[in-house]
Amino acid sequence: MPPRTSALIFLLLTAASGNPAAARRSPADDFARRQAERNDQQRLDDLKKITPQQQPAARGGEPAQQPAPGACFAISHVELAGVTRLPTSATDRIISAYRNKCIGVAQINILMRDITTLYLDKGYVTSRIFVPAQDIAGSKVLKLVAVEGKLSDIYINGKPALDSAMLETAFPGMKDHIANLRDIEQGLDQINRLQSNKAKTAMLPGKDEGTSILNIQNVPEHAWHASFANNNLGQEETGYSSSTLSLGYDGLLGLNDEIDFSYGRTGPDYPWRGDGDGISRWSSEQRTSSPSVVTMASRVSSNSPVASVQIASSNALALRNP
């Protein structure tokens, strides 16, 4: 019988960067990831050297994944700590397959990968699984710890953005909370609704362990935008020629808002009867609600003028002149 072996393990699993759902990474983030992978591989190599030899008859049947011959730890069960964002039923289904098994480095990696996949499927791209220092051979228990990475800060172009109303309206309440890819994508969509924005995101390593920084890379183009259109889709009463001039400005209030002004005219058959004008404002002030839109328009008909104000909730107020 070989002597008892005490294994001190510290592994950090890095999620696969090829996952299509993951946000784009910056060069700094890629460097940190590669450095972590090199450290992980070194720890795995050290673990292989001290892994005890497999006994001829392992109790409890075959391992969940067949290990390499002569390299495994006999364990009774797996303990998983630090999980708050995954259902217990999902994690138990994975770790229960390793009860009373003899597992090696390859099986530990597979186990950590499977739990990490649960996080990725739910959008928690900054969450990681690692193996703390422990005596597996003595305790017969494999202990895993989940670090559900928090978002420590949000940067703009690699620099802290203090009191940025744009970020507060696009990513409300995300700081110091566990980062979720779906919230990040929704906030990015809100920013890129403005024609002047072409923002991209990247996850940077945070200053503290288990934290990340969301970096918004964006160089806005000119805030003003204008358009002119003409067609022959008018009505016989007002003239078939229809022209529209639109002017807009992005971010006037710094709230991811857009203000547009439009002027329309039909003619030349009736040059003054078909004039119309409108103004609208759009902003993304809450991530969970639809953008608010306010439009104002007036038109002249053969009967009487009608003025109306319409809100996005479809509530309308109409004023009619006698």
C-alpha positions as a printed NumPy array, in Angstrom:
array([[  0.   ,   0.   ,   0.   ],
       [  1.605,   3.317,  -1.017],
       [  2.085,   6.001,   1.652],
       [ -0.527,   8.679,   2.128],
       [  0.058,  11.673,  -0.065],
       [ -0.99 ,  15.194,   0.864],
       [ -1.832,  17.312,  -2.136],
       [ -1.914,  21.079,  -1.931],
       [ -3.836,  22.296,  -4.939],
       [ -4.706,  25.726,  -6.162],
       [ -6.306,  25.776,  -9.608],
       [ -8.017,  28.597, -11.406],
       [-10.245,  27.676, -14.316],
       [-10.523,  30.264, -17.069],
       [-13.651,  30.173, -19.265],
       [-12.988,  29.421, -22.921],
       [-12.482,  32.636, -24.831],
       [-14.006,  31.081, -27.925],
       [-17.499,  31.145, -26.449],
       [-19.604,  33.117, -28.971],
       [-21.693,  34.685, -26.219],
       [-18.735,  36.242, -24.462],
       [-18.097,  39.971, -24.793],
       [-15.081,  41.072, -26.871],
       [-11.828,  41.248, -24.95 ],
       [ -9.132,  43.889, -25.009],
       [ -5.397,  43.149, -25.514],
       [ -4.845,  43.72 , -21.785],
       [ -7.537,  41.175, -20.956],
       [ -6.065,  38.665, -23.428],
       [ -2.643,  39.025, -21.792],
       [ -4.103,  38.435, -18.32 ],
       [ -6.025,  35.411, -19.57 ],
       [ -2.952,  33.86 , -21.202],
       [ -0.91 ,  34.445, -18.054],
       [ -3.598,  32.749, -15.949],
       [ -3.691,  29.792, -18.333],
       [  0.085,  29.358, -18.082],
       [ -0.135,  29.409, -14.29 ],
       [ -2.974,  26.885, -14.36 ],
       [ -0.989,  24.525, -16.555],
       [  1.999,  24.715, -14.222],
       [ -0.196,  23.855, -11.234],
       [ -1.733,  20.954, -13.15 ],
       [  1.718,  19.611, -13.968],
       [  2.711,  19.827, -10.306],
       [ -0.496,  18.047,  -9.3  ],
       [  0.161,  15.171, -11.683],
       [  3.537,  14.536, -10.047],
       [  2.007,  14.057,  -6.58 ],
       [ -1.185,  12.234,  -7.567],
       [ -1.263,   8.795,  -5.857],
       [ -1.414,   5.568,  -7.862],
       [ -4.844,   4.059,  -8.464],
       [ -5.673,   0.951,  -6.395],
       [ -6.493,  -2.319,  -8.214],
       [-10.149,  -2.322,  -7.129],
       [-11.885,   1.026,  -6.655],
       [-15.129,   0.935,  -4.668],
       [-18.299,   2.378,  -6.087],
       [-17.86 ,   1.354,  -9.716],
       [-16.141,   3.136, -12.568],
       [-15.273,   6.861, -12.335],
       [-17.552,   9.4  , -14.012],
       [-14.778,   9.852, -16.594],
       [-12.143,   7.124, -16.925],
       [ -8.832,   8.6  , -15.681],
       [ -5.411,   7.883, -17.019],
       [ -4.057,   4.58 , -15.598],
       [ -2.47 ,   4.944, -12.161],
       [ -3.298,   8.609, -11.504],
       [ -6.288,   9.445,  -9.3  ],
       [ -7.563,  10.412,  -5.835],
       [-10.177,   8.224,  -4.149],
       [-12.942,  10.581,  -2.903],
       [-16.29 ,  10.065,  -1.215],
       [-17.962,  13.197,  -2.567],
       [-17.493,  16.737,  -3.906],
       [-18.245,  19.88 ,  -1.889],
       [-19.094,  23.036,  -3.856],
       [-19.138,  26.395,  -2.037],
       [-19.86 ,  29.98 ,  -3.054],
       [-22.692,  29.27 ,  -5.501],
       [-25.597,  31.741,  -5.343],
       [-26.655,  32.114,  -8.979],
       [-27.188,  28.469,  -9.946],
       [-30.015,  26.137,  -8.874],
       [-28.928,  23.439,  -6.444],
       [-30.556,  20.782,  -8.593],
       [-28.306,  21.682, -11.542],
       [-25.046,  21.581,  -9.576],
       [-26.027,  18.418,  -7.667],
       [-26.71 ,  16.647, -10.934],
       [-23.094,  17.266, -11.978],
       [-21.195,  16.629,  -8.742],
       [-23.246,  13.56 ,  -7.748],
       [-21.628,  11.632, -10.612],
       [-18.296,  11.842,  -8.759],
       [-19.354,  10.259,  -5.457],
       [-17.17 ,   7.345,  -4.34 ],
       [-14.966,   7.68 ,  -7.4  ],
       [-11.26 ,   7.813,  -8.046],
       [-10.609,  10.996, -10.004],
       [ -7.483,  12.536, -11.446],
       [ -6.484,  15.879, -12.868],
       [ -8.41 ,  15.34 , -16.1  ],
       [-11.626,  14.579, -14.205],
       [-11.18 ,  17.627, -11.953],
       [-10.843,  19.798, -15.044],
       [-13.962,  18.258, -16.608],
       [-15.928,  18.81 , -13.396],
       [-14.854,  22.457, -13.175],
       [-15.596,  22.976, -16.865],
       [-19.118,  21.553, -16.535],
       [-19.964,  23.83 , -13.6  ],
       [-18.496,  26.835, -15.404],
       [-20.669,  26.007, -18.418],
       [-23.751,  26.365, -16.201],
       [-22.644,  29.909, -15.389],
       [-21.914,  30.755, -19.022],
       [-25.307,  29.465, -20.146],
       [-26.954,  31.925, -17.754],
       [-24.75 ,  34.815, -18.889],
       [-22.414,  34.991, -15.872],
       [-19.238,  35.309, -17.923],
       [-17.035,  36.536, -15.052],
       [-17.736,  33.583, -12.73 ],
       [-14.963,  31.039, -12.162],
       [-14.429,  27.732, -10.345],
       [-11.197,  26.88 ,  -8.534],
       [ -9.832,  24.224,  -6.175],
       [ -8.525,  25.673,  -2.885],
       [ -5.568,  24.272,  -0.957],
       [ -6.646,  21.003,   0.667],
       [ -5.633,  17.459,   1.625],
       [ -7.691,  15.338,  -0.76 ],
       [ -5.965,  12.08 ,   0.134],
       [ -6.577,  12.598,   3.847],
       [-10.155,  13.93 ,   3.739],
       [-11.401,  11.883,   0.772],
       [-13.323,  15.018,  -0.212],
       [-12.751,  17.276,  -3.221],
       [-13.592,  20.876,  -2.347],
       [-14.451,  23.391,  -5.066],
       [-15.153,  27.102,  -4.663],
       [-17.131,  29.327,  -7.031],
       [-16.075,  32.951,  -7.418],
       [-19.066,  34.709,  -8.939],
       [-17.146,  37.688, -10.262],
       [-18.516,  41.131,  -9.523],
       [-18.321,  44.179, -11.746],
       [-16.158,  46.605,  -9.79 ],
       [-16.308,  49.513, -12.235],
       [-17.284,  50.662, -15.721],
       [-14.74 ,  52.503, -17.861],
       [-15.038,  54.568, -21.021],
       [-12.11 ,  54.123, -23.405],
       [ -9.979,  52.545, -20.687],
       [-10.484,  55.296, -18.099],
       [-12.833,  55.633, -15.098],
       [-16.017,  57.533, -15.913],
       [-17.064,  59.434, -12.814],
       [-20.745,  60.38 , -12.562],
       [-21.466,  59.473, -16.176],
       [-25.186,  59.816, -16.827],
       [-24.753,  57.862, -20.055],
       [-23.45 ,  54.817, -18.17 ],
       [-25.978,  55.166, -15.365],
       [-28.871,  55.043, -17.81 ],
       [-27.394,  52.225, -19.912],
       [-26.114,  50.038, -17.042],
       [-28.146,  51.008, -13.949],
       [-27.26 ,  49.199, -10.744],
       [-24.592,  46.958, -12.277],
       [-21.597,  48.176, -10.281],
       [-20.613,  45.937,  -7.348],
       [-22.984,  43.25 ,  -8.577],
       [-22.367,  39.958, -10.344],
       [-21.899,  40.71 , -14.031],
       [-24.342,  39.184, -16.498],
       [-23.715,  39.197, -20.232],
       [-27.38 ,  39.815, -21.064],
       [-27.416,  43.038, -19.027],
       [-24.197,  44.146, -20.702],
       [-25.566,  43.466, -24.187],
       [-28.79 ,  45.321, -23.41 ],
       [-26.902,  48.355, -22.138],
       [-24.678,  48.311, -25.219],
       [-27.756,  48.266, -27.445],
       [-29.093,  51.333, -25.632],
       [-25.864,  53.247, -26.281],
       [-25.706,  52.213, -29.938],
       [-29.283,  53.314, -30.603],
       [-27.81 ,  56.746, -31.186],
       [-26.534,  57.163, -34.733],
       [-23.318,  58.794, -33.518],
       [-22.256,  55.829, -31.345],
       [-20.39 ,  52.695, -32.429],
       [-19.606,  51.328, -28.964],
       [-17.955,  47.99 , -28.185],
       [-17.336,  46.261, -24.856],
       [-14.407,  44.431, -23.299],
       [-13.95 ,  42.829, -19.884],
       [-10.799,  43.919, -18.04 ],
       [ -9.376,  42.349, -14.862],
       [-10.408,  44.223, -11.731],
       [ -8.092,  45.533,  -9.036],
       [ -9.357,  43.029,  -6.459],
       [ -9.492,  39.267,  -6.805],
       [-12.761,  38.037,  -8.286],
       [-13.678,  41.396,  -9.838],
       [-13.853,  42.641, -13.408],
       [-14.091,  46.011, -15.12 ],
       [-16.436,  46.63 , -18.032],
       [-14.766,  48.881, -20.591],
       [-16.888,  50.737, -23.152],
       [-14.814,  51.588, -26.208],
       [-16.536,  54.367, -28.12 ],
       [-15.441,  57.33 , -30.217],
       [-18.691,  59.152, -31.061],
       [-19.085,  60.679, -34.482],
       [-20.771,  64.057, -35.058],
       [-23.884,  64.425, -32.924],
       [-25.916,  66.234, -35.583],
       [-27.637,  64.29 , -38.33 ],
       [-29.984,  65.426, -41.086],
       [-31.966,  63.902, -43.917],
       [-34.16 ,  65.07 , -46.793],
       [-36.64 ,  62.968, -48.74 ],
       [-39.035,  63.608, -51.598],
       [-41.552,  61.29 , -53.232],
       [-44.781,  61.342, -55.24 ],
       [-46.867,  59.463, -52.692],
       [-48.982,  62.445, -51.684],
       [-52.744,  62.764, -52.028],
       [-54.723,  64.368, -54.805],
       [-56.243,  66.914, -52.429],
       [-52.879,  68.189, -51.207],
       [-50.597,  67.442, -54.134],
       [-48.676,  64.324, -55.121],
       [-45.255,  65.763, -54.306],
       [-44.291,  65.069, -50.676],
       [-41.073,  66.358, -49.083],
       [-39.643,  65.804, -45.592],
       [-36.678,  67.44 , -43.861],
       [-35.382,  65.916, -40.599],
       [-32.769,  67.225, -38.167],
       [-31.568,  65.417, -35.051],
       [-29.084,  65.695, -32.218],
       [-27.693,  62.846, -30.083],
       [-27.02 ,  63.056, -26.359],
       [-28.175,  66.597, -25.752],
       [-28.989,  65.756, -22.132],
       [-26.257,  63.142, -21.712],
       [-28.851,  60.416, -21.042],
       [-28.448,  58.375, -24.228],
       [-31.215,  60.607, -25.542],
       [-31.968,  61.613, -29.106],
       [-33.95 ,  64.674, -30.169],
       [-35.325,  64.903, -33.702],
       [-37.154,  67.666, -35.555],
       [-38.942,  67.035, -38.83 ],
       [-40.753,  69.247, -41.334],
       [-42.989,  67.893, -44.055],
       [-44.769,  69.534, -46.976],
       [-46.957,  68.397, -49.807],
       [-47.448,  70.355, -52.983],
       [-46.945,  72.325, -55.117],
       [-50.664,  72.039, -55.902],
       [-51.607,  73.258, -52.426],
       [-48.408,  74.857, -51.103],
       [-49.786,  75.964, -47.717],
       [-52.397,  73.372, -46.882],
       [-50.061,  70.413, -46.537],
       [-47.413,  71.81 , -44.201],
       [-46.557,  69.654, -41.209],
       [-43.942,  69.669, -38.493],
       [-42.959,  67.365, -35.692],
       [-40.509,  66.958, -32.844],
       [-39.601,  63.795, -30.964],
       [-37.343,  62.843, -28.095],
       [-36.03 ,  59.384, -27.285],
       [-34.093,  58.277, -24.211],
       [-33.106,  54.981, -22.592],
       [-33.399,  55.852, -18.936],
       [-34.245,  52.385, -17.638],
       [-32.89 ,  49.063, -18.798],
       [-36.108,  47.198, -18.049],
       [-38.574,  49.508, -19.752],
       [-39.224,  50.554, -23.32 ],
       [-37.644,  53.803, -24.499],
       [-39.886,  56.791, -23.962],
       [-40.948,  58.586, -27.098],
       [-42.842,  61.847, -27.272],
       [-44.063,  63.08 , -30.642],
       [-45.92 ,  66.226, -31.554],
       [-47.511,  66.801, -34.92 ],
       [-49.994,  69.135, -36.537],
       [-51.827,  68.922, -39.82 ],
       [-54.287,  70.959, -41.813],
       [-57.288,  69.292, -43.424],
       [-60.341,  70.474, -45.26 ],
       [-62.303,  70.452, -42.001],
       [-60.442,  71.86 , -38.979],
       [-56.935,  71.848, -37.522],
       [-56.063,  68.986, -35.174],
       [-53.205,  69.033, -32.68 ],
       [-52.135,  65.857, -30.866],
       [-49.592,  64.675, -28.329],
       [-48.86 ,  60.946, -28.163],
       [-46.818,  58.994, -25.606],
       [-45.19 ,  55.603, -26.198],
       [-47.738,  53.914, -23.936],
       [-50.346,  54.72 , -26.589],
       [-52.113,  57.208, -24.312],
       [-53.098,  60.173, -26.445],
       [-54.431,  63.644, -25.83 ],
       [-56.168,  65.345, -28.742],
       [-57.207,  68.966, -28.901],
       [-59.655,  69.971, -31.57 ],
       [-60.417,  73.523, -32.55 ],
       [-64.015,  74.234, -33.397]])
